Amino acid sequence: MASLLLTAALATCALSQSASGNTATVTAASSGSQASGLSQTIDPGFAGFGIEPSNLFSFTGGDFANDVSMQYLQNLADYSGSPPHIRVGGNTADYMMYDSSYDQYWIQTNQNANGQGAIASNSLTFGPKYFEAIDRMPTGTPITYGLNLAYEGSNYISNIVAEAAAALDNLKNVQVFSFEIGNEPDLYLQNGFRTGQWGGQEYVQEWQTRTAAIYEQVLQSRNISSDFFEPPATASTIGTTFTIADLVQDGILNKANGSDNSYVSGWNQHDYFYFIDVSTYAITLNYLMDLQNTESQFAYWASEIASSAKYNVPYNLREMASVGPTGITGISDVFGAALWQLNFFLYAATLNITSVGMHMVDGSYASPWQPDNETSNPPSATVRPPYYAFVAMDQLIGAANGTLQVASTTPSTVPSGYTGFVRTYAAYSNNTLMSLVLINAKPANASDSAKATLTLTVSLPSSFKGQTLYLSYLTATGADSSSGTTFNGLSFESPNSGGKPISVGDGKLQSTTVGSDGTAAIPVRDSEAVIATFGSLLGSNAVERVNGSSETSGGGKAQSSASLTLATTIATTAAAAAGSSTATNTGTGETASASASGTAKSAASGWREDPLRWVAMGTAGLAMWMMLHG
């Protein structure tokens, strides 16, 4: 079968000048079976989120539901065909104890906390309202739910069993996909949760004691398979005894009692591109947008992913962000981070990471949207540029209706000054080339009056002549813009839209026809990306809704009582945008005004803020050991 030869003429001249001189060549196969490094099929919920447990009500709302925040999730479900995977987990999962009698939409400080740890492992309590809040998420949302491993009081088994049962019994609208027991146990010595001998072997023993109790006392009676858990949820495995190979040697994949399966449904890893007070280099927006830096950081994780494949166990990146734990304004909350985010999703997919969860906490500049105070009536939220990367990825996934696979088609001979900033991918649906994703992350700020454009000339076999390529741009005024982002001509920034998209147009070329010579030219401005799709605009065709989540956990996976039925929905907003010639809603370059707080609330108001993670991480020696983590 013939391959598609894509010849890219990359010009560094301004828009008003003709593209000439610098060129690069990209070659993509016309079928997935011929593509080098083709990914596994990408799940519709692939581009997911993590929510810090102590901050849950900020995103869902408390006494009053945050409908705008939930609409942001529903938009993505409509685009991809399934809600994004949500991990409810983090540091504070290891501080929390379930109390069925507590009936408030708060997480309450335990005045009698006596658990071990720099922050006591039973310092917070919550009740059934916590599950009611989670159940506000879109129907069928797959949930990885975090349980407390840190607590080891005499009643630790009865407590963890009660919480696991409560999660399964109370979550009716969403779907409990897996349990995560413990958050970053590789740091338990540093944060005081364990003393003495502690490593991968001790962790496996304690983890299996708890998984066995939950399986025998909770899962079996509900006809759920033993392989329902995601270990090890580590901050890093570099230089530790928590690598996949170490844990397998310690018996973590041993079969459960009375089962043909182990307890493991998938590996669960955490990482950040950069972590404040841990990473040892200076972070700038330009550094983030140099996409080869991400690839360098992930060289180690690629080896762990390969180890995961050896044991035929999915590899999930359940906690990730551009900058942790709370982002940096001017880096995490601007358009350059959206380009990084889109590339990261595609890059992670080519590594065969099964799911990516971008972590959200109160006041984080890295969160794709910032919720208002949950006590507002009604609470609301403000979208940030990285949210549009989720929209782009999910519209790409939805266009393939559950068959999307991607392959990197990184161009060769990239012009000087663009090395590291240009990445391209081929997207396949049912093994056939569907789209090309072209990312030009070379920084160009809103104040730059003459931004350069790279023109990609796509050279196709003569059989493609006369066909239409529809162009969906991810764009803003500049890399440093904190507002005015659009994808496919859609904006989510209107305070009056309830979180739903509004078609504003982007002033961009909407489509191009392949000429009689088999070529088509696609301009991509510096600090911009485009998805070029054959036959129709992204978001304009039917998207099949999957029955619950199409992800697979164990044969006895818990099913929501309100799981989605097979239906089709039409994402008409993108089609509306295609007909608009309105100029782009430009960004202002202003700094977002999120406020980060790390203080604990009183027992009267509950605990909302996540205690600053770098405090728990401890010593400077640990920071040096962790330098490759972020």
PESUL-V637175 format. One record per residue. SS is DSSP state (H for helix, E for strand, - for the rest). PHI is phi in radians with two decimals (none if undefined). BURIAL is b if it has 9 or more other ideal C-beta (glycine too) atoms within 8 Angstrom, else e. Layout:
# PESUL-V637175
{{SS:PHI:BURIAL} {SS:PHI:BURIAL}}
This chain:
# PESUL-V637175
{{-:none:e} {-:-1.22:e} {-:-1.68:b} {E:-1.60:b} {E:-1.70:e} {E:-1.84:b} {E:-1.77:b} {E:-1.80:b} {E:-1.70:b} {-:-1.71:b} {-:-1.87:b} {-:-1.74:b} {-:-1.35:b} {E:-1.30:e} {-:-1.01:b} {-:-1.33:e} {-:-1.81:e} {-:-1.35:e} {-:-1.31:b} {-:-2.79:e} {-:1.53:e} {-:-1.16:b} {-:-2.40:b} {E:-2.59:b} {E:-2.13:b} {E:-2.17:b} {E:-2.07:b} {E:-2.17:b} {-:-1.29:b} {-:-1.36:b} {E:-2.30:b} {H:-1.08:b} {H:-1.12:e} {H:-1.72:e} {-:-1.37:b} {-:-1.37:e} {-:1.23:e} {-:-1.10:b} {-:-1.28:b} {-:-1.20:e} {-:-1.11:e} {-:-1.55:b} {-:-1.19:b} {-:-1.02:b} {-:-1.63:b} {-:-0.94:b} {E:-1.46:b} {E:-2.00:b} {E:-2.41:b} {E:-2.12:b} {E:-2.16:b} {-:-1.08:b} {H:-0.94:b} {H:-1.21:b} {H:-1.87:b} {H:-0.93:b} {H:-1.18:b} {H:-1.10:b} {H:-1.55:b} {H:-1.60:b} {E:1.55:b} {-:-1.85:b} {-:-1.05:e} {-:-2.06:b} {E:-1.15:b} {-:-1.56:b} {H:-1.17:b} {H:-1.17:b} {H:-1.04:b} {H:-1.21:b} {H:-1.16:b} {H:-1.02:b} {H:-1.23:b} {H:-1.12:b} {H:-0.95:b} {H:-1.17:b} {H:-1.08:b} {H:-1.16:b} {H:-1.31:b} {H:-1.59:b} {-:1.80:b} {-:-2.74:b} {-:-1.08:b} {-:-1.13:b} {-:-1.21:b} {E:-2.05:b} {E:-1.74:b} {E:-1.74:b} {-:-2.98:b} {-:2.68:b} {H:-0.86:b} {H:-1.28:b} {H:-1.08:b} {H:-1.53:b} {H:-1.96:b} {E:-1.83:b} {E:-2.24:b} {E:-1.45:b} {-:-2.29:e} {-:-1.13:e} {-:-1.56:e} {-:-1.48:b} {-:-2.05:e} {-:-1.95:e} {-:-1.43:b} {-:-2.51:b} {-:-1.83:b} {E:-1.72:b} {E:-1.27:b} {-:-1.48:b} {-:-1.23:e} {-:-1.96:e} {-:-1.07:b} {-:-2.35:e} {-:-1.25:b} {-:-1.24:b} {-:2.15:b} {-:-1.02:e} {-:-1.98:b} {-:-0.95:b} {-:-1.30:b} {-:-2.31:b} {-:-1.42:b} {E:-2.24:b} {E:-2.25:b} {E:-2.58:b} {-:-2.29:b} {-:-1.04:b} {H:-1.07:b} {H:-1.04:b} {H:-1.26:b} {H:-1.06:b} {H:-1.16:b} {H:-1.05:b} {-:-1.23:b} {-:-1.32:b} {-:-1.18:b} {-:-0.93:b} {-:-0.95:b} {-:1.47:b} {-:-0.98:b} {E:-1.32:b} {E:-2.03:b} {E:-1.67:b} {E:-1.86:b} {E:-1.52:b} {E:-1.96:b} {-:-1.52:b} {-:-1.67:b} {-:-1.10:b} {-:-1.19:b} {-:-2.38:e} {-:-1.15:b} {-:-1.07:e} {-:-1.84:e} {H:-1.12:b} {H:-1.22:b} {H:-1.11:e} {H:-1.18:b} {H:-1.25:b} {H:-1.15:b} {H:-1.11:b} {H:-1.20:b} {H:-1.08:b} {H:-1.13:b} {H:-1.12:b} {H:-1.09:b} {H:-1.18:b} {H:-1.44:e} {H:-1.67:b} {-:-1.52:b} {-:-1.87:e} {-:-1.47:b} {-:-1.61:b} {E:-2.17:b} {E:-1.20:b} {E:-1.63:b} {E:-2.89:b} {E:-1.90:b} {E:-1.99:b} {E:-1.84:b} {-:1.57:b} {-:-2.04:b} {-:0.94:b} {H:-1.13:b} {H:-1.14:b} {H:-1.84:b} {-:-1.12:b} {-:-1.18:b} {-:-1.20:b} {-:-1.71:b} {-:1.44:b} {-:-1.28:b} {-:-2.41:b} {-:-2.27:e} {-:1.28:e} {-:-1.26:e} {-:-2.62:b} {-:-2.93:b} {H:-1.04:b} {H:-1.14:e} {H:-1.15:b} {H:-1.04:b} {H:-1.04:b} {H:-1.09:e} {H:-1.21:b} {H:-1.08:b} {H:-1.22:b} {H:-1.06:b} {H:-1.33:b} {H:-1.11:b} {H:-1.10:b} {H:-1.12:b} {H:-1.17:b} {H:-1.11:b} {H:-1.31:b} {H:-1.76:b} {H:-2.20:b} {H:-1.27:b} {H:-1.01:b} {H:-1.20:e} {H:-1.83:e} {-:1.02:e} {-:-1.92:b} {-:-1.12:b} {-:-1.18:b} {-:-1.43:b} {-:-2.27:b} {E:-2.26:b} {-:-2.10:b} {-:-1.62:b} {E:-1.76:b} {E:0.98:b} {E:-1.52:b} {-:-1.26:b} {-:-2.78:b} {-:-2.02:b} {-:-1.19:b} {-:1.24:e} {-:-2.10:b} {-:-1.77:e} {-:-1.88:b} {-:-1.16:b} {H:-1.01:b} {H:-1.08:e} {H:-1.08:b} {H:-1.17:b} {H:-1.13:b} {H:-1.07:e} {-:-1.42:b} {-:1.72:e} {-:-1.18:b} {-:-1.67:e} {-:-1.07:e} {-:-1.14:e} {-:-1.27:b} {-:-1.06:e} {-:1.32:e} {-:-2.36:b} {-:-1.51:e} {-:-2.05:b} {-:-1.41:b} {-:-1.59:b} {E:-1.66:b} {-:-1.69:b} {E:-3.06:b} {E:-1.38:b} {E:-2.28:b} {E:-2.15:b} {E:-2.05:b} {-:-2.87:b} {-:-2.41:b} {-:-1.08:b} {E:-2.54:b} {E:-2.28:b} {-:-1.03:b} {-:1.19:e} {-:-2.12:b} {-:-1.08:b} {-:-1.81:e} {-:-2.11:e} {-:-1.39:e} {-:-1.82:b} {-:-2.35:e} {H:-1.11:b} {H:-1.08:e} {H:-1.13:b} {H:-1.08:b} {H:-1.37:b} {-:-1.35:b} {-:-1.20:b} {H:-1.22:e} {H:-1.15:b} {H:-1.12:b} {H:-1.11:b} {H:-1.13:e} {H:-1.11:b} {-:-1.54:b} {H:-1.03:e} {H:-1.17:b} {H:-1.13:b} {H:-1.04:b} {H:-1.22:e} {H:-1.21:b} {H:-1.12:b} {H:-1.11:e} {H:-1.13:b} {H:-1.07:b} {H:-1.10:b} {H:-1.01:e} {-:-1.74:b} {-:0.98:e} {-:-2.11:b} {E:-1.03:b} {E:-2.00:b} {E:-1.95:b} {E:-1.72:b} {E:-1.52:b} {E:-2.44:b} {E:-2.66:b} {-:-2.94:b} {-:-1.12:b} {E:-2.41:b} {E:-1.93:b} {-:-1.52:b} {-:-2.19:b} {-:1.22:b} {-:-2.36:b} {-:-1.10:b} {-:1.51:e} {-:-2.17:b} {-:-1.42:b} {-:-1.94:b} {-:-2.15:b} {H:-1.11:b} {H:-1.00:b} {H:-1.20:b} {H:-1.18:b} {H:-1.15:b} {H:-1.05:b} {H:-1.10:b} {H:-1.07:b} {H:-1.11:b} {H:-1.10:b} {H:-1.00:b} {H:-1.21:b} {H:-1.09:b} {H:-1.06:b} {H:-1.11:b} {H:-1.19:b} {-:-1.44:b} {-:1.17:b} {-:-1.25:b} {-:-1.32:b} {E:-2.69:b} {E:-2.13:b} {E:-2.04:b} {E:-1.51:b} {E:-1.37:b} {E:-2.19:b} {-:-2.32:b} {-:-1.00:b} {-:1.25:b} {-:-1.44:b} {-:-1.23:b} {-:-1.54:b} {-:-1.20:b} {-:-1.10:b} {E:-2.57:b} {E:-1.92:b} {E:-1.33:b} {-:-1.32:b} {-:-1.03:e} {-:-1.16:b} {-:-1.48:e} {-:-1.16:b} {-:-2.31:e} {-:-1.55:b} {-:-1.24:b} {-:-2.43:b} {E:-2.81:b} {E:-2.13:b} {E:-1.33:b} {-:-2.09:b} {-:-0.93:b} {-:-1.03:b} {H:-1.01:b} {H:-1.19:b} {H:-1.19:b} {H:-1.11:b} {H:-1.05:b} {H:-1.08:b} {H:-1.11:b} {H:-1.28:b} {H:-1.18:b} {H:-1.15:b} {H:-1.08:b} {H:-1.13:b} {H:-1.11:b} {-:-1.61:b} {-:0.82:b} {-:1.45:b} {-:-2.11:b} {-:-1.16:b} {E:-2.35:b} {E:-2.27:b} {E:-2.46:b} {E:-1.26:b} {-:-2.21:b} {-:-0.95:e} {-:-1.21:b} {E:-1.65:e} {-:0.84:e} {-:-1.18:b} {-:-1.02:b} {-:-0.97:e} {-:1.69:e} {-:-1.89:b} {-:-1.00:e} {-:1.61:e} {-:-1.73:b} {E:-1.94:b} {E:-2.38:b} {E:-2.32:b} {E:-2.40:b} {E:-1.83:b} {E:-2.01:b} {E:-2.08:b} {E:-2.10:b} {-:0.88:e} {-:1.28:b} {E:-1.97:b} {E:-1.00:b} {E:-1.95:b} {E:-2.57:b} {E:-2.13:b} {E:-1.86:b} {E:-2.08:b} {E:-2.02:b} {E:-2.01:b} {-:-1.62:b} {-:-1.07:b} {-:-1.09:b} {-:-2.52:b} {-:-1.48:b} {-:-1.04:b} {-:-1.38:e} {-:-1.26:e} {-:-1.32:e} {-:-2.15:e} {-:-1.57:b} {E:-1.27:b} {E:-2.21:b} {E:-1.76:b} {E:-1.82:b} {E:-1.67:b} {E:-1.70:b} {E:-1.62:b} {E:-1.82:b} {-:-2.10:b} {-:-1.00:e} {H:-1.03:e} {H:-1.17:e} {H:-1.55:b} {-:-1.07:b} {-:1.50:e} {-:-1.35:b} {E:-1.84:b} {E:-1.80:b} {E:-1.66:b} {E:-1.91:b} {E:-2.04:b} {E:-1.63:b} {E:-1.78:b} {E:-2.58:b} {-:-2.73:b} {-:-1.09:b} {-:-2.94:b} {-:-1.07:b} {-:-1.63:b} {-:-1.31:b} {-:-1.76:b} {-:-2.57:b} {-:1.46:b} {-:-1.26:b} {E:-2.41:b} {E:-2.29:b} {-:1.03:b} {-:1.35:b} {E:-1.81:b} {E:-2.16:b} {-:-2.05:b} {-:-1.62:b} {-:-1.11:e} {-:-1.25:e} {-:-1.89:e} {-:-1.68:b} {-:1.15:e} {-:1.57:b} {-:-1.47:e} {-:-1.31:b} {E:-2.17:b} {E:-1.38:b} {-:-2.07:b} {-:1.26:b} {-:-2.45:b} {-:1.20:e} {-:-1.69:b} {-:-1.05:e} {-:-1.52:e} {E:-2.81:b} {E:-2.55:b} {E:-1.76:b} {-:-1.17:b} {-:-1.27:e} {-:-1.11:e} {-:-1.57:e} {-:1.40:b} {E:-2.09:b} {E:-2.58:b} {E:-1.77:b} {E:-2.19:b} {E:-1.42:b} {E:-2.33:b} {E:-1.14:b} {-:-0.97:b} {-:1.06:b} {E:-2.85:b} {E:-2.47:b} {E:-2.52:b} {E:-1.94:b} {E:-1.75:b} {E:-2.12:b} {E:-1.31:b} {-:1.61:e} {-:-2.84:e} {-:-1.27:b} {-:-0.93:b} {-:1.50:b} {-:-1.72:b} {-:-1.90:e} {E:-1.07:e} {E:-2.02:b} {E:-1.25:b} {E:-1.55:b} {-:-1.42:b} {-:-1.40:e} {-:1.25:b} {-:-1.81:b} {-:-1.41:b} {-:-1.14:b} {-:-1.97:e} {-:-1.97:b} {-:-2.17:b} {-:-1.05:e} {-:-1.83:b} {-:-0.91:b} {-:-1.11:b} {-:-1.97:e} {-:-1.21:b} {-:-1.23:e} {-:-2.11:e} {-:-1.13:b} {-:-1.19:b} {-:-1.60:e} {-:-1.19:e} {E:-2.63:e} {E:-2.22:e} {E:-2.24:e} {E:-1.92:e} {-:-1.53:b} {H:-1.50:e} {H:-1.14:b} {H:-1.18:b} {H:-1.12:b} {H:-1.11:b} {H:-1.11:b} {H:-1.11:b} {-:-1.56:e} {-:-1.69:b} {-:-1.96:e} {-:-1.11:b} {-:-1.15:e} {-:-1.04:b} {-:-1.37:b} {-:-1.22:b} {-:-1.41:b} {-:-1.75:b} {-:1.32:b} {-:-1.34:e} {-:-1.46:e} {-:-1.14:b} {-:-1.95:e} {-:-1.34:b} {-:-2.03:e} {-:-1.68:b} {-:-2.34:e} {-:-2.03:e} {-:-1.58:e} {-:-1.44:e} {-:-1.51:b} {-:-1.28:e} {-:-1.05:e} {-:-1.19:e} {-:-1.81:e} {-:1.52:b} {-:-1.93:b} {-:-1.90:b} {-:-1.57:b} {-:-1.37:b} {-:-0.95:b} {-:-1.00:b} {H:-1.12:b} {H:-1.20:b} {H:-1.15:b} {H:-1.17:b} {H:-1.32:b} {-:1.47:e} {-:-1.36:e} {H:-1.12:e} {H:-1.06:e} {H:-1.11:b} {H:-1.04:b} {H:-1.14:e} {H:-1.10:e} {-:-1.62:b} {-:-1.11:b} {-:-1.48:e} {-:-1.31:b} {-:-2.42:b}}
